[in-house]
């Protein structure tokens, strides 16, 4: 498979290492808006993000991955490229453990030592980061990011654009609403609405400098 990587920051470095660990993938392009113009170097094409689509004119079987850690920016780039879903690669590090009954969506990346268990569903353009655990029957929405060592226990629902911080734990049958953020190390024991930030153990919603939880406002 020939692969073009979109984005060339820190997250892209990890994607590069995953690709190198998988046999049969050749990186043929890097695309980032830090480049003023397109150029070729040692057989690899470089250019701005939208110029990545030009690769379709030269390589029929090319696939793409958006290697951007920021969920909103990743979604914006996917929408601007407007490629068909099958044009996006699914990248899984060889050390990850994926149940045969799990589903991994187009454009998603599963990093080293992650575990995705039975009947879990990982939707499109999602990051399952190093050492994270996605337990049985859990659903992770498009453009989400599950950070290193985070654990989603059974029957958890993480909706579109959610960021689960490093080492956080979501207990069974909990839902985290769209574009919410769970802080590093938090333990989520109650459903989290859309567009919220929740921190602590047990996790409470942060509003300004205050935390809301248990029916009380805590400074």
N, C-alpha and C positions, 0 to 999 in steps of 0.2 A: 504494500500500500504506500502511496505517496501522500505526504501530509504537509499542509501549510499551517503554521502556528501564528495566530493573531494575538498580538500583545507580546512585549518583550521586557517585562519587569521581573520581580522576584518570583511571582507565581509561574511565569513562563519557564524559569530555570528548573522548577520541579517537574513541570510537564516535559521538558526536554529530557530529564533523567528517566522519567517513566518510558518515554518513547525509546530511548536507548536500551532499556531493559527488555523491550518486547522485540522479538525477532520479526523481520519482514517489513519494517516500516522505515521509509526513507523521508527525511525532512527535506523539502524542496523550496520552502519559502518562510520568511519571517516578515510580518507586517505590523507596523506600529506607526502612529502619527508623529513619532519623534523623527522619522525620516522625511527629509524635504523632497526627495525624489526617488524614483525607482532605480535600482542598479543590481547587477549580478556580481557575485563574488564566490569563487570556487564552486561554481555550479548551483549556488543557492540564490534565489531571488529575494530582494529586500525592497520594501516600499511602504507607502501609507496604507491604512486599514482598508479603505474601499478599493484600492488597487488589487487586493487579493482576488477579487472576482475575475481579473484578467487571466489568472492561471487556468481558468476553465477553457480558455481558447487554445491552450497548448497541451493540457494534460487531461485526458478524458476521465481517468479513474481517480483524480485527486479528491482528497477529503480535507476537512478543515477542523480546527479546534480553537475556540476562543479562550485563550489563556490569561484571563483577567479575573483577579480575585474579588473585585467589587461587584456585587450582584447587580446593581442598577446599571452600571457601565456595561457589564457583560450582556444584559438584556438589550440595551440600546444598540450595541454593536451587532448583535444577532438580527435585530429588526432592520438595521440599516443595510446589512448585507443581503437580506431577503433571499436566502438560499433555501432550497428544499431540504427537509429534515435529513434525508439519507446522505446528503453531502457532508454531514458532520460525523466525525469519528467518535467511537466510544473507546476510551483508553482505561485499561485496568492493569495496575501493577501486578507482576507475576506473584508477588507475595500476598496479595489480597485474597480473601476467602469469600467466594460468591456462591450462594446456594443455587442449584440448578433451577429452582422454582422462582428465583428473584428476577426482576426485570430492571434493566439499566437503559435509560433513554438516550436518544441521540445527543451528542455533544457533551455528555457527562464524563467525569473523570473520577476514578477510584484509585486512591493513592496507597502507598506501601502499608502493609499490615492491617488494612481496614477489613472489617467483616460485614457482609450483607447477608442476613439470614433468610429463612424460608418465607416465601410469598411476599417479601418486601418489594416495594415499587419505588424505584428512583426515576424521576421524570427527567425532562430534558435540561441540558446545560447546567447541571448541578455538580458541585464539588463535594466529594466524600473524602475528607482529608486524612492524613496519616494516623493510623491506629484507631480511627473512630469505629463505633459499633452501631449498626442499623439492625435492630432485632426483628423477629418475625412479624409479618402483617403490618409493618410500618410503611407509611407513604410519605415520600419526600417530594415536594413540588418543584416545578421548573425554577431555575435560577437560584436555588437555595445553596447554602454553604454550611456544611457540617465540619466544624474545625477539629484539629487534632485531639484525639482521646475523648471526644464527646461520645455520649451513649444515648441512643434513642431506644428505650425498652419497647416491649411488645405493644402493637396496635396504636402506636403514636402517629399523629398526622402533623406534618410540617408543611405549611402551605407555601405558595410562591414567594420567592425572594427572601425567605427567612435566613438569618445568620445565627447559627448556634455556636457560642463561644467555646474556646478550648476547655476540655475537661468538664463541660456541663453535662447534667443528667436530666433526661425527661422521663418521668415515671409512666407506667402503662396507661393507655387509653386517654392520653392528654393531647390536646390540639393547640398548635401555635399558629396564630393568624398571619395573614399575608404581610410581608415586609416588616415583620417584627424582629427584634434582636434579643437574644438571650446571652447575658454576660458570661464571661469565663468563670468556670467553677460553680455556676448556679445549679440549684436543684429545683426543677419545675414540677409542682404538685397540683397545680390548677390550670385550667385553660387560659391561654393568653390571647387577647383580642388582636385585631389587625393593627399595624403601625405603632407598636409599643416597644419599649425597652424594659426588660425585667432582669433584675440582678439579685444575688444573695441566695441563702439557703434557710428556709424555703424562699423561692424567688418571689419578689414583689415588683410591681410595676413602678417605674421611675417617672415622676412628673416634675420637671424642673429639678430642684434639689431635694425633693421629697420622694418617699417610697409609699405606695399605697398597697395595703394588704390586710386581710383579716377584718375588713370593715373599718379600719382605722387609717388615718394618715399619720405616717411616722416620719419625723424629721431626720 
